[in-house]
């Protein structure tokens, strides 16, 4: 066997599909160059595969001519008659007995469609960069026209080579050669390429879209601002049973960011009502209703929607009083329940129709952590503290449901840990959810004045109203003052809730946050990791994760990743704003954040701790500013004492 044949035996369709999938998922933004590379890999493999098949057919025909024929059909019928259906199914599932999958398969097509969708992201960045360059070029006239013309010629030559290469590969791949001319608009070119590949997948390969394909199509049409097509895809996915919460989350994220009634559309000069968050919130509430029905139907309802309150009314009142300002949203539930159920359902169905194009959501679709994070992020951006806190309360009171889907290994682990699944905790908040609240406090926070500050116990500081907020940290050009709406505007009352009284419980909950290992590692293995960490905690070189798979390591690294410098800046700015830029109190609270997430702090043996803590130049500048304020205030305090 030659070296080429050995490599051909190694590079199977399954392996090549995995490689292309890794390329597609690793690209944040893609362009025509990446698409050209992927098509080149596909065509190279197809050429090698055709040569290999011809050689195999030639050897097979020679062997058949030299050996007597065997009645394979008769043997197959005899085997089918003797073996039971269970044994036949087991034989079909044996490794190496399955026929080679067709290439390209569904995963490869999904990867190509995903890369084409990425070209839309890159087109937006390129268009913005080119417009800035043109504006700068108009302001500053070029001194050397020869260099400019040479650069333009080089770019035109590269574009022509890329277009010729793409045209050749598209023709060999039996795609429309007119789908990617470079003179077209980037969005139109991506649209043509996308539908050409999708048409080839369905017509030539006879592969129907799955849930991943539908999700990619949703992303593409949202980026192209074709919401009628988005609704058509949602209805198709619903009809085929492929509609999932992932598709709903995808639509909600684009609806809130760039939907027909989003704030970005209003800022671009469109005369539309900016009520995208209201309609998204109604969709979320219907998802919550589905969750309640599912929990009640399973006779394992861990969310007490009124049942515990009816059994123990005095406990409900006490718990609301203990929550203090954080209980404010729940006190409006009576007013909301006074509305007729018919009008509520009609309003929610209208929102679902506008966002998803469906008359109602399927009963099996329930919200997950991503749904809650999307709503919290959107509501805090608009200053709607009560609504965001209500979604947050829903999250921490919702038990995490085990998905029946997944690999055989995942299902085996779930059965192995059935006793732990019964005691499974509720969904946990994540770092981005808390960052959304801190960004809201940084923009909409109501400053308070410290009445009696104790450096030894800054948590016991009492606060009072401030006559004139100290906006010194706003003068640094790092945080813009939040717009102050009129009192008669909708949701204006919620802006008054961004105070230090509501900040402190959220800040304390944030400091108590720990990485949720169960999301990456099964429960029994989590205990093994923690036991290994206890044994190796005092050693210089400790490797408690050496026996984990690479996928579990990546998931665990993502879960343990703490706030990035930009998010740390929002935390520090929120601390400064609610305290009216009180330097000592701000630094004391900031030190708690450092102790929590810094790599120098040693976590407890029962937790793994966080990673990725880093300060950038902006944070160092703000911290130096606070230290300088303390140094200037100390001489003044001494003079007052004297």
C-alpha positions, 0 to 999 in steps of 0.5 A: 500500500502506497503512502497516498492510499494510507492517507486516503484510508485515514481521511474518511468522510466522517473525519473530513466532516469533523474537520470542516465543522471545526473550521466553521465553528472556530470562525467568528467572521467569515468571508469569501476566502474561507468559503473558497478554502472549504469548497477547495477541500470538498472538491479535492476530497471528491476527486480523490474519492472518485479515483478510489472508487474507480480503482475499487471497481476495477479490482472488484470486477477482476476478482468477480471474474476469477471466482464463482458467483455466490447467491448473496440474495439467498444468503441474506434472506436466510440470515433474515429468517434465522436472526431475530430483529434484535440481533439484526439491529445489533449487527447493523449498529456494530462498528465498521458495519455501517455503509459509508455516509454520502458526502457532503452530508448534512453536517457539511452542508450546515457548515457551509451555510454557516460560513456563508452566514458569517460573510454577512457579519464581515460585510457589515464590518467591512462596510463600516470600515470602508466608509470611515476610510473614505471619509478620512480620505476626503478630509485628508487629500492623498499626496501620492497618487501613484501609491494609491493607484498601485494599491487599488490595482493590487486590490482589483487583481486579488478580487479578480483572482478570488472571483475566478477561483470561486467561479471555477469551484462553484461550477465543479461543485454544481452550483450557480456560477453567477451566485457570487460575482464580486460586483454585487452587493455583499448582502445580495451575494451572500443571499444567492450563495446561501440559497444555491447551496440550500437548493443543492442540498435538497435537490441533488443530495436529497437532504432535508433541513434539520434543527441546525439548518433551520437555525442557520436559516433564521440567522441569515434572514434576520441579518438580511432583515427579511422577517417574513422569511424568518416567520416562514422558516419558523412555521416550517420548523414547527410543522416538521417538529424541529422547532426548539428553544434554540430557534426561539432564542435566536429569533428573540436575540435578533428581534431585540437587537435589530427587529422592526420595532427595536431601538436601533431601528428607531435610532436609524431614523425609522418612525416606528414604536420601540416596543421590541422588549414588550413583545419579547417579554410577552413571548417569554411569559408564554414560554413560562406558561408552557413550563408551568403546564409541563411541571404540573403535568409531570407531577413534579412541580418544584415551582410554587405558583400560588400553592405555597402561598395559599397553604402558608399565607403568613410565610409569604408575607414575611418572605416579601418583607424580608426581600425588601426592595427586591419584592417590589415586582411581585406586588403587582401580580394581583393587579396583573391577575385582575385583567381578563384571561381572554385579553391576556391570551390575545395580547400574548398571541399577538406578540407571538405572531409578530415575533415568530409568525405563529398563532401560538407556541408549541406546548413542549417548548420551555425557556432555558438559561439563554432565554432568561439571559436575553430578557434580563440583558434587554430589560436592564438596557432599557432601565426596566429594573422590576421586569428584569428582576422578575425574570431573574426570580423566575430563573432561580426558582426554575428546576433544570430539566434533563434533556432526553436528547444527547448521546448514548454516553450522556443518557448513561451518565444520567441514569447512573446519577438518577439519585442526584438528578432527583435532588437537582438544584434550580437554574443558576444565574451566570456572570453575564446576567449579573453584568447586565444588572451592573450595566443598568446600575452604571447607567441608571443608578440613583446616587446616595450619600453615605451618612456614617461610613465605617472603614472597618465595616463598610457593609454597615454604612447607612445611606441617605438622599443626595441633593446634587449627584457627584458626576466626576466619574462621568466627566472621564468620558467613559460612561454616558449619562442615562437619558431621563424620560418624562414621568408619564412615559411607560416604565418610568417608575422602574427607573427609580428602583436603581438605588443602593438598596437594590444594588446591595442584594444583587452585589451580595448574590454576585459575590456568592456565585460559584462555577456550576460544574454540573453543566460540564461534568456529571454529578459523580465525576464532579465529586471526584474532581473536588476530591482530587483538588482537595488532595492537590490543593497544597501541591505546586503542580496539581492536575485534577482535570487530567482524566477529563475529555477535551470536550469536558475541559473546554466546557469547564474552562468556559464555565470557570471564566470570570468577568473580562476587563470590560465587565469589571469596568461596569461593576466598578462604575456601578459601585461608584454611581450608587455611592455617589463616587464615595472613594473609600466605600467603592474601593472596599467593595471593589476589593471584594470583587478582587478577592472573589475572582482574582487568581491570587485568591485561594478558593475553598476546597469545595469550589474550583474558583474562577479564571481569567481575572485581568485589569486593563489600563482603563481600570488601573486609571479609575482605581488610581483616581479613587486612590487620589481622592482618598489621599486628597480627602485625608488632609481635609479630614485631619484639619476638621478634627483639629 
